[in-house]
């Protein structure tokens, strides 16, 4: 959950998730819809699917016991080099380096590393430094300490340098260049696109369809989409139910992804004769994307 999401946002989701899935077996045996419903709102939904796949692999291939071999952990879905190292260091007190966002920031400042993490040359330098600093004794304490250093002292803005135990090594502190490191990611202009979301309604119940596992909002339940033009909207409505009629248009709003902006035009459509399953808004127990939650709140 902490990959791509801040601690303050994760805490409530984590507590709720653990209540629903208190063990690896519970998570492995749950339906994908149940898992995504508890994840809905955190975004990057491949993480939730990978988490469940990992639980299933551990149950099926490792007897329900979390593996303690680096290569075996690295082979689990959604677990990369830093996460595998953190699991072994913190969970099993093995000697492994980590390089999460907080550690990257701290090392980039301490050593005045030029470039951004997204550049492979910069990332390789940081991994070299991470391994150089990682001790062979009390490794788990060091791992927790350097993560906490980045999270609480060497923060993105206004780092608390007077309280930092690394000032004797830190080149940024020595040269007062803390604001210059880490270097920002090169800015790119995000493209945008527009869609209509068709809110098919029947006696205040709504129609939702499950999205493909791959792609945005993979595996979640959402409204039917089409191009944001009157012709495309009407064509999609007719294909769903020729007797359906538009009730109203809700305000267009923007939803931003990592790589682009999506402008969403919700269209509420009455379709009393459609022979499909509709869902009650007040008893909706499905994983839905944030824009769908926003639209439902307006209905």
N, C-alpha and C positions, 0 to 999 in steps of 0.2 A: 504493500500500500504506500510505502514511503518513496517508492520510485515515482517521480514526477509530481508528488503531492506533499504539501507541507505538514509537519507534525500536528499543528493546531487543527487542521482539517481532518486528519486521519483518526484522531483519538476516539471520537464518538463512533465512527464507522467500524473501527477495530473492535471496540467493546461489543457492539451489536453483532458483528460477524462471528466473534468467538462464542457468543451466546447461542447463535443458530447452529454453528458448526464447532462444537467443543473438542473434537478430535479429528485426526487425519481420516479415520474411517468414515465419520459423519460427512466430512467434506467430499471424500471420494465417492460415496454412495448417493450424494444429493443430485437432484436434477440440475441441468445447466441453468434453467429459468430461476430456480431457487437461489443459486449462487449469484447470478446477475442481478436479481432483485435486491439482494443485500449490498451489492456493489454500486447500484445505480446512483449517479451523482458524483462519483470519484473520477469518472472518465478513463480513457485508455483501457478499454474493456478487455483487450487481449490479456492484460495482467490477471484478471479474474479467471479467465478460461485456462491460462497457463498454471495458475495456482491449483485449480482443481485437477488438471492433468498431472501435475507433480504429485499431488496426494494419491491419485490413482496408481501412478508408477511405483511410489514408495510402498503402497499396500500390496500391489501385485508382484513386484520384483524384489523388494527388500524386506518382506515380512512385516511391514508396518513400522519398521525402525528407520529413522532418518540416516542415510549413509554418511560415513565419516571420511570418505575418500574424495579428494579434490576433483578428480576427473569425473567421478560418478555424480557429484553434485553439479558440476558444470554442464553435464549432459541433461539435467532436468530442465523442462520448458521454462523459459523466462528468467533463468538464473545466469548471470554473467560472471566475469572474473572477480569483480569487486564484491558482489553479493556472496559468491562462494567462499571467498576469503573471510568475509565478515562472519558467516555462519560457522566456519571452522575455528576462527579465532575466538569469538565470543561464546559460541555454543560448546566447543570441545577443547578450547585452550591449545589449539595447534598454532604453529608459527606461520602466519600468512599475512601478506600486505593487503590493504584495502585502498580504494580510491573513489570514495563517494564525492558528492558535490562540495561538502564542507572541507574535506581533506584536499581536494584540488585547489580550492581557494586559499587555504592556509599555505600550502607548499608553493603555490604561484607567487604569493607575497614574500614568503621567507627567502626564496631564491630569485625573485624578480624574473620569472619565466615569461618570455615574450610569446605572443600568439594566444589563440583561444583553444579550449579543450576540443572543439569540433575538428581541429586540424590534427592529423595523425602524428605529425612531428612533435607538436606540443604535448599531446597525450602520452607519447612514448617517453618524453623527458620526465613527465610527472610520474609515470609508473616506475621509472628508474629511481627517482628520488624517494618514492613511497617505499620501495623495497630497501633502499639504502638506510632509511630511518627506522625501519621496522626491527625491533629487537628480538632476540632469540629467547629471552626470559621475560616473564610477566607480559607476554604478548597480548593477552586479552585486555589487560588494564591499559596498555598503550593504545590499542585499537579504540577502546571506548574514549580514552582521553583526547586523542587527536580529532575524533568526530565531534566531541563536545567543545574542543577548542574552536573549531570552525563555526559551530552552531551558536556559541554564546559569547566568544571573545573576538575572533577574527571574522566578524560579520560583514555582509556585503557593503553596508554603508556604516560610517562612524565606528570603525573597529575600536575596541577598548584596549588599546595598546599598553596603557600603564598597568593593566592587570594581567598582561600576557607573560607566561614563563619563557617565551621563545625570543624575547627582544635581543638577547645577546647574539643570536644567530640570524635575526631577520634583517635582510638587506633593505627591504622596504621601510622598516622602522629607522634604520641607520640613515637612509637617504631621504626620509619623509616623502616616499612615493606610494604610500598605501593606496591612494585614490586611483593610481594608474594600473594597479594589478588586482586581480587578474584582468587582462585586456578584454574588452567587450567583444561579443560575437559580431562579426560583420553583418550589418543590417541589410535585409532584403525586403523589398516591397511585396507585401502579401497580395496575391490575386484574390478576387472575389467572384462568387456566383450566386444566382438566385433560384430558389425553388418555391413551389407551393406545397403545403401540406394539407391534404384533404381530410377534414374531420367529419367522417360519415357518422351521423347520429340517428338514433332510433329511440324515441321516448327517453331522451337524456342519457342513454347508454351510447358507447362509442365503439367503433370498429378499429382494431389494431392488428397489424400483421407482424410476424417474426421476421427480422432481418437476417440475411445470410451471415454465417459465422465470420467471414472475411470482409474487410472493409470497415468504414466508419460505423460505430454503434453496433458492431458485430454481435449477433445473437440477442439483441434487445428487441422490444416490441415498439412499433412506431406507426404513424399514420402513412397512408399511401402518398407518395411524392410524385410530382410531375413538374414540367417547366412552368415558370411563372408567367404564362401568357394566357389570355382569355380562351384562345382556341385549344390549347393543351389542357387547360383546366376542365373545360366542358367535355372534351374528348375522353378524359380519364373518368369523369363522373358518369358519362353514358356507358362506358365499358363496365363500370361497377354496377350501375342500376339506372336504366333509362328513365325510370319514373322519378328519380331523385331530383331535388332542386336546391339551389343555393339559398341558405337562410341569411348569412351575413359574412362579411370579410372582417377578420381581426387585424389589428395593426401589424405591419411588417416589423420584424426585429432581427438583430444581428447576433449570430453565434460564431465565435472565433475558434478555429482549430489551430494546431501548430503551424500549418503551412498555408492556410487560406481563411478568408471570411465567408460565411454562409448567411445570406439574407433569406429569411423564411417568411412566407406569406400564408398565414393560416386561413383556410376557407371552410366554414361550417356548412355542411350539406345534410339536408333532411332526406332520409331514404327509408320510408316505412315498409317497403315491400321487398327489401333485399333479404335473401335467404342465406345469411351468414351469421356467425356467432358475434354478438355484441357484448361488451364488458361494462359492468357498472362502475362508474367513476369512484364512488365511495368505497367500493370493495375491490380495488385494483391491487392485485398482489403479483404484478409482473415487473420485470426490470425494464424501465423506459429511459430514454435519453433526457437530458435536462430540458431541451426545447419542448419535448412532449409534456413534461411536467409543467412547464410554464404555460403552455396552451391550455392544458386541463384546468389549471387554476383560474383561467379566465372564463371557463364555461359555466 
